[in-house]
Amino acid sequence: MYLEFLKKFKESVLNMNEVSLKLINHGLQLAVGVCLIGLGTYIINKQLYIFNFLGEQFGMHIMLAGGSLFTQFIIGGIILDIIQKRRGT
């Protein structure tokens, strides 16, 4: 049962529109970059300033924003692919 799902999922991803794949690919690169910036901010504030709670929170919020971007780009690419397939282009 799970193998059938994985096969269908793989076929669906391989049959995605080129524009949707580019959106997902570049969006994920951006999201990972934002997460790395947040991680760097968190580590720098943790190492340099002993009692800088606000700096640590900024780093964590930036990492959460990167995670949010990650999901938004994936969902956006899937929705764009569905819309383009229904239009017939």
Phi, psi and omega in degrees: 000313180291327179293325176296317179299315180295322177296316179295320179296317179296317178297320180296318179293320180290335180267009180290155178294150183295322180296319179295319179295321178295319178299314180295316183297307182290327177295320179292325176297317178296317181296319178295321177298317178296319178297321179292322176297316178297319179295318177298317178299315180297313183294317180298315180293328180289322184277319187274322185244119186290317186247031181267080181294323182295321178296320177296320179294321176300316179299318180292322179292325176294319177295321177295322177296322176296320177295322177295317177299321179305309182290324181295321179290323177294312180296319179298320178294320179294316179295318177299320178295317179297316180296317181291326178290325178289329178284337179093015179258000000 
